[in-house]
């Protein structure tokens, strides 16, 4: 056990409710959102509602950028000088350069003060890792020990999302105009999955978005019924889709699922600008990991 205090740090793609951020003493570094020539801090200078309003008015998407190494250094220096060791996990290295910038910033500090765990994930998938880190911190573990104990966790965090529309993927260059047109015509709702640090198309749901939620629920129930779910944290995270949040939560409770915590996550600007409004995902931890292709 370390005598130093422990700071748990993440970035704004964590999509944690503000009350949890405050009650669990988590420090969040904002990602950067560019609206035209304006540079704004995700969740600080701009909300998801304001971002969507800008998209409607300008018919274009914002761009996002990782916080710079200097932003990390400037944020963390007072804490390190005050005796804190830092554990950081944020958006996965395969999805953003944020982790790389943290590692660059860590070179400006003494050795063995800053520790990094690649989440291999995004949104509330990160949140699960952050909350587990908080649990260990509260039990008295050092930043180094937390990082060591959580090494096997990232692959076991399962994250899936269903998109209501492909339009934001089209605007962001991640889907062609024809794909978006066919998706709208045939009411295709893509279900995306994060595994091994990669985001990829898992399945296509046809018709109502609830069918995409059902795909995720069936996967979760299969794991739950065979005793493969860690019953600490379950997130139902969405971009402006409270109706589907209620639908998913009711189905989970009807199934008799017993979790210590079931949280509602609301996606911030970075996640929302890529997925679009209406997106909803179910995120949880499993005991045994299966590869992304299974």
C-alpha positions in Angstrom: 0.0 0.0 0.0 1.2 3.5 -0.9 1.3 6.4 1.5 0.6 8.8 -1.4 -2.9 9.9 -2.2 -4.5 8.5 -5.3 -6.1 10.6 -8.1 -8.4 8.8 -10.5 -8.3 10.6 -13.9 -10.3 10.0 -17.1 -11.5 12.0 -20.1 -14.9 13.3 -21.1 -15.6 10.3 -23.4 -16.3 8.4 -20.1 -19.9 9.6 -20.2 -20.4 9.3 -16.4 -23.2 11.1 -14.7 -22.1 14.2 -12.9 -23.3 13.0 -9.5 -21.1 9.9 -9.8 -18.1 12.0 -10.9 -18.5 14.1 -7.8 -19.4 11.4 -5.3 -16.6 9.1 -6.4 -14.0 11.9 -6.6 -13.1 11.4 -10.3 -11.2 14.1 -12.2 -12.3 14.4 -15.9 -10.2 16.1 -18.6 -12.4 17.4 -21.4 -11.9 16.4 -25.0 -11.8 19.2 -27.5 -14.8 19.9 -29.8 -14.3 22.2 -32.9 -17.5 23.9 -34.2 -16.2 25.7 -37.2 -13.4 28.0 -35.9 -14.5 27.7 -32.3 -12.6 25.4 -30.0 -14.7 24.2 -27.1 -14.2 21.8 -24.1 -16.6 18.8 -24.2 -19.1 19.1 -21.3 -17.6 22.4 -20.1 -18.1 24.9 -22.9 -20.8 23.0 -24.8 -23.5 20.4 -24.1 -24.7 17.6 -26.3 -28.0 19.5 -26.9 -26.1 22.6 -28.0 -23.9 20.6 -30.3 -26.9 19.0 -32.0 -28.5 22.4 -32.4 -25.3 23.6 -34.1 -25.4 20.6 -36.4 -29.0 21.3 -37.4 -28.2 24.9 -38.1 -25.0 24.3 -40.1 -25.7 20.9 -41.7 -22.2 19.7 -40.8 -20.5 17.8 -38.0 -18.1 19.1 -35.5 -14.7 17.6 -35.2 -13.1 16.3 -32.1 -9.5 16.3 -30.9 -7.6 14.8 -28.0 -6.4 17.1 -25.2 -2.8 18.0 -25.6 0.1 16.7 -23.5 0.4 20.2 -22.1 -3.3 20.1 -21.0 -2.6 16.9 -19.1 0.5 18.4 -17.5 -1.2 21.6 -16.6 -4.1 19.8 -15.0 -2.0 17.2 -13.1 1.0 19.2 -11.8 -0.8 20.8 -8.8 -2.0 17.3 -7.7 1.4 15.6 -8.1 3.1 18.5 -6.2 0.4 18.0 -3.5 1.4 14.3 -3.1 -1.0 12.5 -5.4 -0.1 9.6 -7.6 -2.3 9.4 -10.7 -4.1 6.5 -12.3 -5.5 7.3 -15.8 -7.7 5.4 -18.1 -9.7 7.0 -20.9 -10.8 6.4 -24.5 -8.9 3.4 -26.0 -5.7 3.9 -27.9 -7.1 2.3 -31.0 -9.8 5.0 -31.1 -8.0 8.1 -30.1 -4.5 9.6 -29.4 -5.5 10.7 -25.9 -3.6 8.0 -24.1 -0.5 8.7 -26.1 -0.7 12.4 -25.0 -1.0 11.3 -21.4 2.1 9.2 -21.7 4.0 12.1 -23.3 2.9 14.4 -20.4 4.0 11.8 -17.8 7.6 12.2 -18.9 7.4 15.7 -17.3 6.9 14.1 -13.9 9.0 12.0 -11.6 8.9 8.2 -12.3 6.3 6.1 -10.5 3.8 8.9 -10.1 1.6 8.5 -13.1 0.1 5.2 -14.3 -1.8 4.4 -17.5 -4.2 1.6 -18.4 -5.5 1.4 -22.0 -9.2 0.9 -21.7 -9.6 -0.4 -25.2 -13.0 1.0 -25.0 -15.2 4.1 -25.1 -18.1 5.8 -23.3 -19.5 3.8 -20.3 -17.1 1.0 -21.1 -14.5 3.3 -19.7 -16.8 4.2 -16.9 -16.9 0.6 -15.6 -13.1 0.5 -15.4 -13.0 3.9 -13.8 -15.5 2.9 -11.1 -13.6 -0.3 -10.4 -10.4 1.8 -10.0 -12.3 4.0 -7.5 -13.4 0.9 -5.6 -9.7 -0.2 -5.3 -8.6 3.3 -4.3 -11.2 3.4 -1.6 -9.9 0.1 -0.3 -6.5 1.7 0.1 -4.6 0.5 -2.9 -1.9 2.6 -4.5 -2.1 3.9 -8.1 0.5 1.3 -9.1 -1.5 -1.5 -7.5 -4.7 -0.3 -9.1 -3.1 -0.4 -12.5 -1.7 -3.9 -11.9 -4.9 -5.3 -10.5 -7.0 -4.0 -13.5 -4.7 -5.2 -16.3 -7.1 -8.1 -17.2 -10.2 -6.0 -17.0 -10.4 -4.1 -20.4 -11.0 -7.1 -22.6 -13.8 -8.2 -20.2 -15.8 -5.0 -20.6 -18.4 -5.6 -23.3 -19.8 -2.6 -25.1 -22.5 -2.6 -27.8 -24.6 0.2 -29.3 -27.4 0.4 -31.8 -27.6 3.5 -34.1 -31.0 5.0 -34.9 -29.6 6.6 -38.1 -26.6 6.3 -40.3 -26.8 10.0 -41.2 -24.1 11.1 -38.7 -21.8 8.3 -39.9 -22.3 9.5 -43.4 -21.5 13.1 -42.5 -18.5 11.9 -40.6 -17.2 9.9 -43.6 -17.8 6.5 -41.9 -20.7 5.5 -44.1 -21.3 6.3 -47.8 -24.3 8.2 -49.0 -25.7 5.1 -50.5 -25.3 3.1 -47.3 -27.2 5.9 -45.4 -29.9 6.0 -48.1 -30.4 2.2 -48.0 -30.3 2.2 -44.2 -33.1 4.7 -44.2 -35.1 3.0 -46.9 -34.9 -0.5 -45.3 -34.9 0.8 -41.7 -31.5 -0.8 -41.0 -30.2 -0.2 -37.5 -26.5 -1.1 -37.2 -25.4 -2.7 -33.9 -21.8 -1.8 -33.2 -19.5 -3.7 -30.8 -16.2 -2.9 -29.1 -13.9 -5.8 -28.7 -10.1 -6.0 -28.4 -9.9 -2.2 -28.6 -11.7 -2.0 -32.0 -15.2 -0.7 -32.9 -16.9 -2.7 -35.7 -20.2 -3.7 -37.1 -21.6 -6.6 -35.2 -25.1 -7.1 -36.6 -27.9 -5.2 -38.4 -31.3 -4.9 -36.9 -34.3 -4.3 -39.2 -37.1 -2.0 -38.4 -37.6 -0.4 -35.0 -34.6 0.5 -32.9 -36.0 -1.7 -30.1 -34.9 -4.7 -32.2 -31.3 -3.5 -32.0 -31.8 -3.1 -28.2 -33.2 -6.7 -28.1 -30.0 -8.0 -29.8 -28.0 -6.4 -27.1 -30.3 -7.6 -24.3 -30.2 -11.2 -25.6 -26.4 -11.2 -25.6 -26.4 -9.8 -22.0 -29.1 -12.3 -20.8 -27.1 -15.2 -22.4 -24.0 -14.2 -20.4 -26.1 -13.6 -17.2 -27.9 -16.9 -17.4 -24.7 -18.8 -17.6 -23.2 -16.9 -14.6 -20.7 -15.0 -16.6 -21.7 -11.5 -15.6 -19.8 -9.5 -12.9 -22.7 -8.0 -11.0 -21.1 -4.7 -10.0 -21.9 -2.2 -12.7 -24.3 -2.2 -15.7 -24.7 0.9 -17.9 -27.5 1.7 -20.3 -26.1 4.7 -22.2 -27.8 6.7 -24.9 -27.8 9.9 -26.9 -31.2 11.6 -26.3 -33.2 8.4 -26.2 -34.9 8.1 -22.7 -37.7 6.0 -24.1 -35.3 3.2 -25.1 -33.5 3.5 -21.8 -36.7 2.8 -20.0 -37.5 -0.1 -22.4 -34.1 -1.7 -21.8 -34.1 -1.2 -18.0 -37.6 -2.7 -17.7 -36.6 -5.7 -19.8 -33.5 -6.2 -17.6 -35.6 -6.1 -14.4 -38.3 -8.4 -15.8 -35.5 -10.9 -16.5 -34.7 -11.0 -12.9 -31.2 -9.5 -13.3 -29.6 -8.6 -10.0 -26.9 -6.0 -10.3 -25.4 -3.8 -7.5 -25.7 -0.8 -9.7 -27.6 -0.1 -12.9 -26.8 3.4 -14.2 -28.1 5.6 -17.0 -25.4 7.1 -19.1 -25.9 10.2 -21.3 -23.3 10.4 -24.1 -21.2 13.6 -24.3 -20.4 15.6 -27.4 -17.5 13.4 -28.7 -19.5 10.1 -28.7 -22.7 11.9 -29.9 -21.1 13.5 -32.9 -20.0 10.1 -34.2 -23.2 8.1 -33.4 -26.0 10.6 -33.7 -29.1 11.1 -31.7 -31.1 8.0 -30.6 -28.1 5.7 -30.2 -28.4 3.4 -27.2 -25.9 0.9 -25.7 -25.7 -1.7 -23.0 -22.3 -2.1 -21.3 -21.1 -4.6 -18.7 -18.3 -6.7 -17.4 -18.0 -10.4 -17.9 -16.0 -12.9 -15.9 -14.5 -14.8 -18.9 -13.5 -13.1 -22.1 -14.6 -14.2 -25.6 -12.9 -12.9 -28.6 -14.6 -10.3 -30.8 -15.4 -12.7 -33.6 -17.3 -15.1 -31.3 
